[in-house]
Amino acid sequence: MSEPIKTDIVIIGAGPIGLFAVFELGLLDMKAHLIDILDKIGGQCAELYPEKPIYDIPGIPYTSAQGLVDALLLQIKPFNPQFHLNEMVEKVEKIGDPLFRVTTDQGKQFECKVVVIAAGGGSFQPKRPPIPGVEPYEGKSLFYSVRRMEQFRDKRILIVGGGDSALDWTLNLAPLARKLTLIHRRSEFRAAPDSVNKMKVLAEAGKIDLVLGQVTALHGDGGQLHKATVKTNDGAISELECDALLPFFGLTMKLGPVANWGFELKNNELIPVETAAFETSVPGIFAIGDINWYPGKLKLILSGFHEGALMAQKAYHYCYPQKRLVFQYTTSSSSLQKKLGVAPQTAQPA
Amino acid sequence: MVKITFIDSDGAARTVEGEVGSTLMETAINNGVPGIEAECGGACACSTCHVYVEEAWREKVGAPSPMEEDMLDFAYGVQPNSRLSCQIKVSEEFEGLVVRTPDRQA
């Protein structure tokens, strides 16, 4: 394992609340690294509804979700936040006072004085396919992603779905599979038209089987899949022999590893915090945005911004225990304006 | 206000008042109807407000848009009468509408 990355703050989640926290922390001279399981910055706003309108950001009558993310990125640019995408935080350990070690599923480690959990609805994870009894096969003969293509050589593969992942893996795995069947519930595909065309060429050439229908049951033993029951759109039910199933049904939000970090969760899904600084029951670990709970909590982006501002005031004392924090405004403070990279106003002659 | 009935997978029926102009998903959530999750809050960005429209109502309620069809790919137990309830706007014509909720949303 490589040397841990040392920083003031680790923010878990790169959604709008995590992004704005960088701003509030940055004004107070704290450096942040952000970790997110998605392959892009922006959280739900970027992943679920980039084009959708948002009307309740103060002072911004209208923006799109992606527009808000882009604007936040511009706003926090002076603070040069470091992003670690496609990584999920698995462990948060207290190793000092105050010092935390944060470990991701990719084995990356961070040492920081403060941890800010801004994980929204939790981590995005592949959705289980709508087939009963899939659990015993997961990771054995049913996979949500392809890490090594060789693993599928000479196998009878069943791919389910109609988006880019389903089509990309159909095209990539077809040459090395013994037999590949793509199952989708309708004749329209969400995937890029070019991939769809290539897939249709393969199907017409008999290199893959394309089935319009749904998988309704799995059969096998000890986690090894043998057959799948398929109901085609004409109502016919048949059984397909297969060794591996790759279902691509998009992403869903799950709380994920946060559940194992020792917090007494509210309704099994929210982290209780106090409302002076939005700190959790563990000093030095804060929770802001949709993932926290306190009396009166509203899941609004603007509430998360407020929470981030108050969090930063308290975080300062963990990062700079000897220093006194003087509250300043960006409008008038030349030191804050210097940090933001905007020219300080020339002092008016008296 | 129009009366809308949600029948869950166990057959329990709940009749609630739906406001004209709101969505069927909002009607369910506002009235505490179980079986509708609406994870994305009505942005047609998940598929956890999936309902089955009773046969007699399918024509009046209409067919899903292409975007909704795309999201339905992610739903559990999709049938020809599947819709996402966040994409159905309640109208005066819906007095007496009956929909069923699936046994799971995700």
Interface residues (C-beta under 8 A of the other chain):
Chain A: Q44 L48 Y49 K52 G121 K127 R128 P130 G161 G162 G163 H184 R185 R186 E188 R190 Q214 F249 G250 T252 M253
Chain B: E39 C40 A43 A45 C46 S47 P66 E69 D70 L72 D73 F74 A75 Y76 G77 V78 A106
